């Protein structure tokens, strides 16, 4: 039977030259060794001088406050929409994981699922549309002419002998410059005025002329 070899590592005590002392005695550490004395020819280090303006030791020294950082310049590249005012576009047909894949929200069959589908305005799939279901009454003349109405009592703010034109009425906010003017006989007038308008009522014409004024019809 073969003999087993001893594979254990020898201890530090058995290793020759490992330590200078006797076995079991630790060598002195570097911390406990005495430091070499200063050389005789080396001059001593100069004493540290304090600055004349420095505060004495132990006194509290107030540090100056750091300057506030300058505000960064805001340019066009820094503009952003307000949070919540915009929303990302709905992307369809990007796979089943998006929730809008396959039919892309168009359903399975029918005309609306086909490419190129278009419908007329108001079309409701074949049922009677709203603009035909609602009853119609009366008649609206699309060629009618709408006038701005000015009464005789409104002309009292003009001075006697003044020329009253549509432009003068627009300056005093009695009529609009984009619409024709009609003078009606509401109120009284006691000043002679030269009134120019697109239309006069019979009562307004009679009262203006009775006050010494004159009526001039402007053709449209």
CNS distance restraints for C-alpha pairs under 8 A (distance, minus, plus):
assign (resid  10 and name CA) (resid  14 and name CA) 6.29 0.50 0.50
assign (resid  10 and name CA) (resid  15 and name CA) 6.95 0.50 0.50
assign (resid  11 and name CA) (resid  15 and name CA) 6.78 0.50 0.50
assign (resid  12 and name CA) (resid  18 and name CA) 6.86 0.50 0.50
assign (resid  13 and name CA) (resid  18 and name CA) 7.78 0.50 0.50
assign (resid  13 and name CA) (resid  23 and name CA) 5.32 0.50 0.50
assign (resid  13 and name CA) (resid  24 and name CA) 6.64 0.50 0.50
assign (resid  19 and name CA) (resid  23 and name CA) 7.66 0.50 0.50
assign (resid  19 and name CA) (resid  27 and name CA) 7.17 0.50 0.50
assign (resid  20 and name CA) (resid  27 and name CA) 7.77 0.50 0.50
assign (resid  21 and name CA) (resid  25 and name CA) 6.40 0.50 0.50
assign (resid  21 and name CA) (resid  26 and name CA) 7.87 0.50 0.50
assign (resid  21 and name CA) (resid  27 and name CA) 7.29 0.50 0.50
assign (resid  28 and name CA) (resid  32 and name CA) 6.71 0.50 0.50
assign (resid  28 and name CA) (resid  33 and name CA) 7.09 0.50 0.50
assign (resid  29 and name CA) (resid  33 and name CA) 6.66 0.50 0.50
assign (resid  38 and name CA) (resid  42 and name CA) 7.35 0.50 0.50
assign (resid  50 and name CA) (resid  54 and name CA) 7.08 0.50 0.50
assign (resid  55 and name CA) (resid  59 and name CA) 6.45 0.50 0.50
assign (resid  55 and name CA) (resid  61 and name CA) 7.12 0.50 0.50
assign (resid  74 and name CA) (resid  78 and name CA) 5.96 0.50 0.50
assign (resid  75 and name CA) (resid  79 and name CA) 7.17 0.50 0.50
assign (resid  81 and name CA) (resid  85 and name CA) 6.66 0.50 0.50
assign (resid  81 and name CA) (resid  86 and name CA) 7.16 0.50 0.50
assign (resid  82 and name CA) (resid  86 and name CA) 7.74 0.50 0.50
assign (resid  91 and name CA) (resid 100 and name CA) 7.66 0.50 0.50
assign (resid  92 and name CA) (resid  98 and name CA) 7.88 0.50 0.50
assign (resid  92 and name CA) (resid 100 and name CA) 5.06 0.50 0.50
assign (resid  92 and name CA) (resid 101 and name CA) 6.07 0.50 0.50
assign (resid  92 and name CA) (resid 104 and name CA) 5.04 0.50 0.50
assign (resid  92 and name CA) (resid 105 and name CA) 7.34 0.50 0.50
assign (resid  93 and name CA) (resid 100 and name CA) 5.87 0.50 0.50
assign (resid  93 and name CA) (resid 101 and name CA) 4.22 0.50 0.50
assign (resid  93 and name CA) (resid 102 and name CA) 5.97 0.50 0.50
assign (resid  93 and name CA) (resid 103 and name CA) 7.11 0.50 0.50
assign (resid  93 and name CA) (resid 104 and name CA) 4.87 0.50 0.50
assign (resid  94 and name CA) (resid  98 and name CA) 6.41 0.50 0.50
assign (resid  94 and name CA) (resid 100 and name CA) 6.96 0.50 0.50
assign (resid  94 and name CA) (resid 101 and name CA) 5.36 0.50 0.50
assign (resid  95 and name CA) (resid  99 and name CA) 7.62 0.50 0.50
assign (resid  95 and name CA) (resid 100 and name CA) 7.16 0.50 0.50
assign (resid  95 and name CA) (resid 101 and name CA) 4.47 0.50 0.50
assign (resid  95 and name CA) (resid 102 and name CA) 6.69 0.50 0.50
assign (resid  96 and name CA) (resid 100 and name CA) 6.61 0.50 0.50
assign (resid  96 and name CA) (resid 101 and name CA) 4.67 0.50 0.50
assign (resid  96 and name CA) (resid 102 and name CA) 6.70 0.50 0.50
assign (resid  97 and name CA) (resid 101 and name CA) 7.41 0.50 0.50
assign (resid 100 and name CA) (resid 104 and name CA) 4.86 0.50 0.50
assign (resid 100 and name CA) (resid 105 and name CA) 5.87 0.50 0.50
assign (resid 101 and name CA) (resid 105 and name CA) 7.60 0.50 0.50
assign (resid 103 and name CA) (resid 107 and name CA) 5.82 0.50 0.50
assign (resid 103 and name CA) (resid 108 and name CA) 6.51 0.50 0.50
assign (resid 103 and name CA) (resid 113 and name CA) 7.91 0.50 0.50
assign (resid 106 and name CA) (resid 112 and name CA) 6.86 0.50 0.50
assign (resid 106 and name CA) (resid 113 and name CA) 5.13 0.50 0.50
assign (resid 107 and name CA) (resid 113 and name CA) 6.27 0.50 0.50
assign (resid 108 and name CA) (resid 113 and name CA) 6.75 0.50 0.50
assign (resid 109 and name CA) (resid 113 and name CA) 5.80 0.50 0.50
assign (resid 109 and name CA) (resid 114 and name CA) 7.90 0.50 0.50
assign (resid 110 and name CA) (resid 114 and name CA) 7.10 0.50 0.50
assign (resid 111 and name CA) (resid 117 and name CA) 6.68 0.50 0.50
assign (resid 112 and name CA) (resid 117 and name CA) 5.92 0.50 0.50
assign (resid 113 and name CA) (resid 117 and name CA) 7.72 0.50 0.50
assign (resid 119 and name CA) (resid 123 and name CA) 6.50 0.50 0.50
assign (resid 122 and name CA) (resid 129 and name CA) 6.32 0.50 0.50
assign (resid 122 and name CA) (resid 130 and name CA) 7.41 0.50 0.50
assign (resid 122 and name CA) (resid 131 and name CA) 7.56 0.50 0.50
assign (resid 123 and name CA) (resid 129 and name CA) 6.27 0.50 0.50
assign (resid 124 and name CA) (resid 128 and name CA) 7.27 0.50 0.50
assign (resid 124 and name CA) (resid 129 and name CA) 5.77 0.50 0.50
assign (resid 128 and name CA) (resid 132 and name CA) 6.54 0.50 0.50
assign (resid 128 and name CA) (resid 133 and name CA) 6.42 0.50 0.50
assign (resid 129 and name CA) (resid 133 and name CA) 6.27 0.50 0.50
assign (resid 130 and name CA) (resid 134 and name CA) 6.23 0.50 0.50
assign (resid 146 and name CA) (resid 179 and name CA) 7.31 0.50 0.50
assign (resid 146 and name CA) (resid 180 and name CA) 7.41 0.50 0.50
assign (resid 147 and name CA) (resid 179 and name CA) 6.17 0.50 0.50
assign (resid 147 and name CA) (resid 180 and name CA) 5.11 0.50 0.50
assign (resid 147 and name CA) (resid 181 and name CA) 5.28 0.50 0.50
assign (resid 147 and name CA) (resid 182 and name CA) 5.98 0.50 0.50
assign (resid 148 and name CA) (resid 175 and name CA) 5.80 0.50 0.50
assign (resid 148 and name CA) (resid 176 and name CA) 7.08 0.50 0.50
assign (resid 148 and name CA) (resid 179 and name CA) 6.45 0.50 0.50
assign (resid 148 and name CA) (resid 180 and name CA) 6.19 0.50 0.50
assign (resid 148 and name CA) (resid 181 and name CA) 4.81 0.50 0.50
assign (resid 148 and name CA) (resid 182 and name CA) 6.10 0.50 0.50
assign (resid 149 and name CA) (resid 175 and name CA) 7.45 0.50 0.50
assign (resid 149 and name CA) (resid 181 and name CA) 6.15 0.50 0.50
assign (resid 149 and name CA) (resid 182 and name CA) 5.20 0.50 0.50
assign (resid 149 and name CA) (resid 183 and name CA) 6.16 0.50 0.50
assign (resid 149 and name CA) (resid 184 and name CA) 6.91 0.50 0.50
assign (resid 150 and name CA) (resid 154 and name CA) 6.56 0.50 0.50
assign (resid 150 and name CA) (resid 174 and name CA) 6.86 0.50 0.50
assign (resid 150 and name CA) (resid 175 and name CA) 7.34 0.50 0.50
assign (resid 150 and name CA) (resid 181 and name CA) 7.16 0.50 0.50
assign (resid 150 and name CA) (resid 182 and name CA) 6.24 0.50 0.50
assign (resid 150 and name CA) (resid 183 and name CA) 5.01 0.50 0.50
assign (resid 150 and name CA) (resid 184 and name CA) 6.14 0.50 0.50
assign (resid 151 and name CA) (resid 155 and name CA) 7.20 0.50 0.50
assign (resid 151 and name CA) (resid 183 and name CA) 5.74 0.50 0.50
assign (resid 151 and name CA) (resid 184 and name CA) 4.80 0.50 0.50
assign (resid 151 and name CA) (resid 185 and name CA) 5.76 0.50 0.50
assign (resid 151 and name CA) (resid 186 and name CA) 4.95 0.50 0.50
assign (resid 151 and name CA) (resid 187 and name CA) 6.77 0.50 0.50
assign (resid 152 and name CA) (resid 156 and name CA) 7.20 0.50 0.50
assign (resid 152 and name CA) (resid 183 and name CA) 7.14 0.50 0.50
assign (resid 152 and name CA) (resid 184 and name CA) 6.52 0.50 0.50
assign (resid 152 and name CA) (resid 185 and name CA) 5.57 0.50 0.50
assign (resid 152 and name CA) (resid 186 and name CA) 5.52 0.50 0.50
assign (resid 152 and name CA) (resid 187 and name CA) 5.39 0.50 0.50
assign (resid 152 and name CA) (resid 188 and name CA) 5.99 0.50 0.50
assign (resid 152 and name CA) (resid 189 and name CA) 6.06 0.50 0.50
assign (resid 152 and name CA) (resid 204 and name CA) 6.98 0.50 0.50
assign (resid 153 and name CA) (resid 186 and name CA) 6.38 0.50 0.50
assign (resid 153 and name CA) (resid 187 and name CA) 4.61 0.50 0.50
assign (resid 153 and name CA) (resid 188 and name CA) 5.75 0.50 0.50
assign (resid 153 and name CA) (resid 189 and name CA) 6.56 0.50 0.50
assign (resid 154 and name CA) (resid 174 and name CA) 7.68 0.50 0.50
assign (resid 155 and name CA) (resid 189 and name CA) 7.45 0.50 0.50
assign (resid 156 and name CA) (resid 189 and name CA) 6.57 0.50 0.50
assign (resid 156 and name CA) (resid 191 and name CA) 7.65 0.50 0.50
assign (resid 158 and name CA) (resid 162 and name CA) 6.53 0.50 0.50
assign (resid 158 and name CA) (resid 164 and name CA) 7.76 0.50 0.50
assign (resid 159 and name CA) (resid 191 and name CA) 7.62 0.50 0.50
assign (resid 160 and name CA) (resid 191 and name CA) 5.20 0.50 0.50
assign (resid 160 and name CA) (resid 192 and name CA) 5.61 0.50 0.50
assign (resid 160 and name CA) (resid 193 and name CA) 6.14 0.50 0.50
assign (resid 161 and name CA) (resid 191 and name CA) 7.34 0.50 0.50
assign (resid 161 and name CA) (resid 192 and name CA) 5.46 0.50 0.50
assign (resid 161 and name CA) (resid 193 and name CA) 4.98 0.50 0.50
assign (resid 161 and name CA) (resid 194 and name CA) 6.87 0.50 0.50
assign (resid 161 and name CA) (resid 213 and name CA) 7.87 0.50 0.50
assign (resid 162 and name CA) (resid 192 and name CA) 7.98 0.50 0.50
assign (resid 162 and name CA) (resid 193 and name CA) 5.58 0.50 0.50
assign (resid 162 and name CA) (resid 194 and name CA) 6.44 0.50 0.50
assign (resid 163 and name CA) (resid 193 and name CA) 6.22 0.50 0.50
assign (resid 163 and name CA) (resid 194 and name CA) 4.80 0.50 0.50
assign (resid 163 and name CA) (resid 195 and name CA) 6.10 0.50 0.50
assign (resid 163 and name CA) (resid 196 and name CA) 7.63 0.50 0.50
assign (resid 164 and name CA) (resid 168 and name CA) 6.05 0.50 0.50
assign (resid 164 and name CA) (resid 169 and name CA) 6.99 0.50 0.50
assign (resid 164 and name CA) (resid 193 and name CA) 6.98 0.50 0.50
assign (resid 164 and name CA) (resid 194 and name CA) 5.91 0.50 0.50
assign (resid 164 and name CA) (resid 195 and name CA) 4.64 0.50 0.50
assign (resid 164 and name CA) (resid 196 and name CA) 5.97 0.50 0.50
assign (resid 165 and name CA) (resid 169 and name CA) 6.27 0.50 0.50
assign (resid 165 and name CA) (resid 195 and name CA) 6.29 0.50 0.50
assign (resid 165 and name CA) (resid 196 and name CA) 4.99 0.50 0.50
assign (resid 165 and name CA) (resid 197 and name CA) 6.60 0.50 0.50
assign (resid 166 and name CA) (resid 170 and name CA) 6.13 0.50 0.50
assign (resid 166 and name CA) (resid 175 and name CA) 7.30 0.50 0.50
assign (resid 166 and name CA) (resid 177 and name CA) 6.83 0.50 0.50
assign (resid 166 and name CA) (resid 180 and name CA) 7.87 0.50 0.50
assign (resid 166 and name CA) (resid 181 and name CA) 6.76 0.50 0.50
assign (resid 166 and name CA) (resid 196 and name CA) 7.08 0.50 0.50
assign (resid 166 and name CA) (resid 197 and name CA) 6.50 0.50 0.50
assign (resid 167 and name CA) (resid 171 and name CA) 6.32 0.50 0.50
assign (resid 167 and name CA) (resid 177 and name CA) 6.51 0.50 0.50
assign (resid 168 and name CA) (resid 172 and name CA) 6.54 0.50 0.50
assign (resid 169 and name CA) (resid 173 and name CA) 6.21 0.50 0.50
assign (resid 169 and name CA) (resid 174 and name CA) 5.12 0.50 0.50
assign (resid 169 and name CA) (resid 175 and name CA) 5.64 0.50 0.50
assign (resid 169 and name CA) (resid 176 and name CA) 7.90 0.50 0.50
assign (resid 170 and name CA) (resid 174 and name CA) 5.73 0.50 0.50
assign (resid 170 and name CA) (resid 175 and name CA) 4.92 0.50 0.50
assign (resid 170 and name CA) (resid 176 and name CA) 5.38 0.50 0.50
assign (resid 170 and name CA) (resid 177 and name CA) 5.69 0.50 0.50
assign (resid 175 and name CA) (resid 179 and name CA) 7.83 0.50 0.50
assign (resid 175 and name CA) (resid 181 and name CA) 7.12 0.50 0.50
assign (resid 180 and name CA) (resid 197 and name CA) 7.60 0.50 0.50
assign (resid 180 and name CA) (resid 198 and name CA) 5.98 0.50 0.50
assign (resid 180 and name CA) (resid 220 and name CA) 7.62 0.50 0.50
assign (resid 181 and name CA) (resid 197 and name CA) 5.56 0.50 0.50
assign (resid 181 and name CA) (resid 198 and name CA) 5.46 0.50 0.50
assign (resid 181 and name CA) (resid 199 and name CA) 6.61 0.50 0.50
assign (resid 182 and name CA) (resid 197 and name CA) 6.18 0.50 0.50
assign (resid 182 and name CA) (resid 198 and name CA) 5.93 0.50 0.50
assign (resid 182 and name CA) (resid 199 and name CA) 4.58 0.50 0.50
assign (resid 182 and name CA) (resid 200 and name CA) 5.63 0.50 0.50
assign (resid 182 and name CA) (resid 201 and name CA) 7.69 0.50 0.50
assign (resid 183 and name CA) (resid 197 and name CA) 7.00 0.50 0.50
assign (resid 183 and name CA) (resid 199 and name CA) 6.39 0.50 0.50
assign (resid 183 and name CA) (resid 200 and name CA) 4.87 0.50 0.50
assign (resid 183 and name CA) (resid 201 and name CA) 6.36 0.50 0.50
assign (resid 183 and name CA) (resid 204 and name CA) 6.51 0.50 0.50
assign (resid 184 and name CA) (resid 200 and name CA) 6.36 0.50 0.50
assign (resid 184 and name CA) (resid 201 and name CA) 5.37 0.50 0.50
assign (resid 184 and name CA) (resid 203 and name CA) 7.23 0.50 0.50
assign (resid 184 and name CA) (resid 204 and name CA) 5.30 0.50 0.50
assign (resid 185 and name CA) (resid 201 and name CA) 6.75 0.50 0.50
assign (resid 185 and name CA) (resid 202 and name CA) 7.90 0.50 0.50
assign (resid 185 and name CA) (resid 203 and name CA) 5.21 0.50 0.50
assign (resid 185 and name CA) (resid 204 and name CA) 3.98 0.50 0.50
assign (resid 185 and name CA) (resid 205 and name CA) 7.78 0.50 0.50
assign (resid 185 and name CA) (resid 207 and name CA) 7.50 0.50 0.50
assign (resid 186 and name CA) (resid 204 and name CA) 7.67 0.50 0.50
assign (resid 188 and name CA) (resid 207 and name CA) 7.68 0.50 0.50
assign (resid 189 and name CA) (resid 207 and name CA) 7.07 0.50 0.50
assign (resid 189 and name CA) (resid 208 and name CA) 6.95 0.50 0.50
assign (resid 189 and name CA) (resid 211 and name CA) 6.83 0.50 0.50
assign (resid 190 and name CA) (resid 211 and name CA) 5.52 0.50 0.50
assign (resid 191 and name CA) (resid 211 and name CA) 5.90 0.50 0.50
assign (resid 191 and name CA) (resid 212 and name CA) 7.25 0.50 0.50
assign (resid 191 and name CA) (resid 213 and name CA) 7.37 0.50 0.50
assign (resid 192 and name CA) (resid 208 and name CA) 7.21 0.50 0.50
assign (resid 192 and name CA) (resid 209 and name CA) 7.95 0.50 0.50
assign (resid 192 and name CA) (resid 211 and name CA) 5.41 0.50 0.50
assign (resid 192 and name CA) (resid 212 and name CA) 4.63 0.50 0.50
assign (resid 192 and name CA) (resid 213 and name CA) 4.12 0.50 0.50
assign (resid 192 and name CA) (resid 214 and name CA) 7.64 0.50 0.50
assign (resid 193 and name CA) (resid 208 and name CA) 7.29 0.50 0.50
assign (resid 193 and name CA) (resid 212 and name CA) 7.33 0.50 0.50
assign (resid 193 and name CA) (resid 213 and name CA) 4.53 0.50 0.50
assign (resid 193 and name CA) (resid 214 and name CA) 6.41 0.50 0.50
assign (resid 194 and name CA) (resid 213 and name CA) 5.49 0.50 0.50
assign (resid 194 and name CA) (resid 214 and name CA) 4.81 0.50 0.50
assign (resid 194 and name CA) (resid 215 and name CA) 6.09 0.50 0.50
assign (resid 194 and name CA) (resid 216 and name CA) 7.46 0.50 0.50
assign (resid 195 and name CA) (resid 213 and name CA) 7.64 0.50 0.50
assign (resid 195 and name CA) (resid 214 and name CA) 6.25 0.50 0.50
assign (resid 195 and name CA) (resid 215 and name CA) 5.09 0.50 0.50
assign (resid 195 and name CA) (resid 216 and name CA) 6.13 0.50 0.50
assign (resid 196 and name CA) (resid 215 and name CA) 6.08 0.50 0.50
assign (resid 196 and name CA) (resid 216 and name CA) 4.61 0.50 0.50
assign (resid 196 and name CA) (resid 217 and name CA) 5.93 0.50 0.50
assign (resid 196 and name CA) (resid 218 and name CA) 6.52 0.50 0.50
assign (resid 197 and name CA) (resid 215 and name CA) 7.85 0.50 0.50
assign (resid 197 and name CA) (resid 216 and name CA) 6.47 0.50 0.50
assign (resid 197 and name CA) (resid 217 and name CA) 5.42 0.50 0.50
assign (resid 197 and name CA) (resid 218 and name CA) 5.56 0.50 0.50
assign (resid 198 and name CA) (resid 217 and name CA) 5.29 0.50 0.50
assign (resid 198 and name CA) (resid 218 and name CA) 4.66 0.50 0.50
assign (resid 198 and name CA) (resid 219 and name CA) 6.21 0.50 0.50
assign (resid 198 and name CA) (resid 220 and name CA) 6.68 0.50 0.50
assign (resid 199 and name CA) (resid 217 and name CA) 6.26 0.50 0.50
assign (resid 199 and name CA) (resid 218 and name CA) 7.62 0.50 0.50
assign (resid 200 and name CA) (resid 204 and name CA) 6.34 0.50 0.50
assign (resid 200 and name CA) (resid 205 and name CA) 6.19 0.50 0.50
assign (resid 200 and name CA) (resid 217 and name CA) 7.73 0.50 0.50
assign (resid 201 and name CA) (resid 205 and name CA) 6.26 0.50 0.50
assign (resid 202 and name CA) (resid 206 and name CA) 6.31 0.50 0.50
assign (resid 203 and name CA) (resid 207 and name CA) 6.31 0.50 0.50
assign (resid 204 and name CA) (resid 208 and name CA) 6.15 0.50 0.50
assign (resid 205 and name CA) (resid 209 and name CA) 6.22 0.50 0.50
assign (resid 205 and name CA) (resid 215 and name CA) 6.58 0.50 0.50
assign (resid 206 and name CA) (resid 210 and name CA) 6.04 0.50 0.50
assign (resid 207 and name CA) (resid 211 and name CA) 6.23 0.50 0.50
assign (resid 208 and name CA) (resid 212 and name CA) 6.68 0.50 0.50
assign (resid 208 and name CA) (resid 213 and name CA) 5.23 0.50 0.50
assign (resid 208 and name CA) (resid 214 and name CA) 6.43 0.50 0.50
assign (resid 208 and name CA) (resid 215 and name CA) 7.24 0.50 0.50
assign (resid 209 and name CA) (resid 213 and name CA) 4.83 0.50 0.50
assign (resid 209 and name CA) (resid 214 and name CA) 5.58 0.50 0.50
assign (resid 209 and name CA) (resid 215 and name CA) 7.41 0.50 0.50
